[in-house]
Amino acid sequence: MSKKKKQNTTKYAGSAFAVILAALLSYFPISKQLNKQETVNETQKQEVVISQDQQQDNDISLEEAVVSVQNLEIPAKLKDRSEKILKRSNYTISYNRNWNQPNWVAWELNKNETKGRNNRNEEFTADPDLAEAYQVESYDYSGSGYDRGHMCPAGDNHFDAKAMNESFYMSNICPQNHELNAGKWNDLEIACRKWANRYQQLFIVCGPIIDKRNGKRIGKEHEIIVPEKFFKVILITSTKPARAIGYIFENNGSDRPYKVHSIDEVEKITGMDFFPNLPDKIEELVESRYEASDWRWYN
């Protein structure tokens, strides 16, 4: 064989190998590539991992997909009310400076965070990251007849001393009926910790529902509107399919002060968009339905 022919043969063989390699890489399932990555950046983590077999059937893909998304608990930006985002070590707040309380508080609760030796400090303090005009103090609630009701509960923060202290910032607090705060609201908080242990991880958002025109006001130096109701929405992505549920609580002393809803229904009531970082098809699936039997926690 001549040297020229040999060079041409090598050239053609190299080209053929490159084509075959490219085909193999394009065929190799995305899920396998993602599973090899122990740590990825935020944009990379916003993926729905669907196996090659699942891609053949769209319904199966939605039911069986494993969701891996950063900041999954954070609702969409609010456009119809005051909002200041405050990042904490274990939760995020959308604070309403007109209401002097949060629009929502969101956090991810995993199995490891349900345990810890850091006790409640019982010292409610003004939020140092708010301007003084909006720094509600503990004494603003004194004599009001309402509890200082945690949104992100102290019970979800025993794992870390700083997280525990931050849970007592007044920006994480709403005026709450004592029977509700010590009753069904607390019962659901306990249930969430049990679910986090069972399913490894939950995504939770809760907050007040305010009647801006007729709501009662409390406060010594800062005017705080008393919520008529509260909402809480919960998402689990480790099950197949992913599941979610919503609750609306009346801010009163009723023995059964809540109703169960789909996420879509709670969004209509609150005017908020929950779990917007979910891929659209997954979001539509989990937010449109719920099975109350999957969330048994009450008598």
C-alpha positions, 0 to 999 in steps of 0.5 A, a space after each residue: 500500500 502506498 503511503 498516500 493511500 495509507 494516510 487516506 485510509 487512516 483519515 477515513 477510519 478516524 472520521 468513521 470513528 468520530 461519527 460512531 462516537 457522536 452517535 453513541 453519545 447522543 444515544 446515551 440516556 440523559 438520566 445516566 449522565 446526570 446520575 454520575 454528577 454528585 454535585 451540579 450547579 443550580 442551572 444544571 440541577 433544574 432537570 427532570 430525570 426521565 429514563 429512556 424507557 419512560 420517554 416512550 410513554 408521556 403519561 408514564 414519564 410524568 408519573 415516574 419522573 424523578 424531580 431534581 430542582 434547586 430552590 423548589 420551595 420558592 414561590 413565584 415573585 409577587 406582583 400585587 403586594 409588597 414583597 421583600 425577600 429575606 434569606 435565612 439559613 433554613 428558610 426564605 421569607 417574602 415579607 410584606 411591609 404593609 402587613 408587617 408580617 410575611 406573605 409566605 415562608 418557604 423551606 425544605 425539610 429533610 430527614 436530618 433536620 428533624 433531629 437536634 439538641 438545640 432547644 427553643 430559646 423562647 426569645 422573640 426578636 426583631 428582624 435585624 435585616 428590616 428597616 427600623 420602621 418595619 421591625 415588629 417587636 415581641 411587645 407589639 403582640 402583648 395583650 392582643 389576645 393572639 399568639 406569636 405564631 411561627 410560620 417556619 416552626 421552631 421544631 424544624 430547626 433543632 438541628 442548628 443553633 443559628 437556625 433556631 434563633 432565626 426561627 424566632 425573628 418576628 418576621 417569621 411570626 403572624 398573629 394566630 389564634 391560640 387554639 389553632 396555634 397549639 392545636 391543628 396547626 401544631 399537629 400538621 407541623 408534627 406530621 410534616 416532620 414524620 413525613 420528612 423522616 418517611 420520605 427523606 424530604 419535603 418542600 413547604 410553603 405557608 403564610 397568612 391570608 389577609 383581608 386588607 379592608 376588614 382585617 382586625 389590627 393589633 400592635 403597640 408601635 407597628 400595625 399588624 393585620 390579623 389574618 382571617 386564614 392561613 395556608 400551607 402547601 406541601 410537596 414530596 418529590 421522592 415518591 412516584 408519582 410526586 405528590 402535593 397537598 394544600 390546607 386552608 386554616 381558619 384563624 379561630 378556635 374551631 375543633 376542625 379549622 381547616 379544609 384540604 385542597 389541591 395546590 391549584 385551589 390554594 393558588 386561586 385563594 391566595 393569588 400565589 404561584 407555588 412550586 413554579 420551578 417544577 417543569 410545567 408538565 410535572 407541575 400541572 400533574 401534582 398541583 391539580 390533584 391530591 389523595 387525602 389518604 396519602 396524607 393521613 395525620 388528623 383524627 
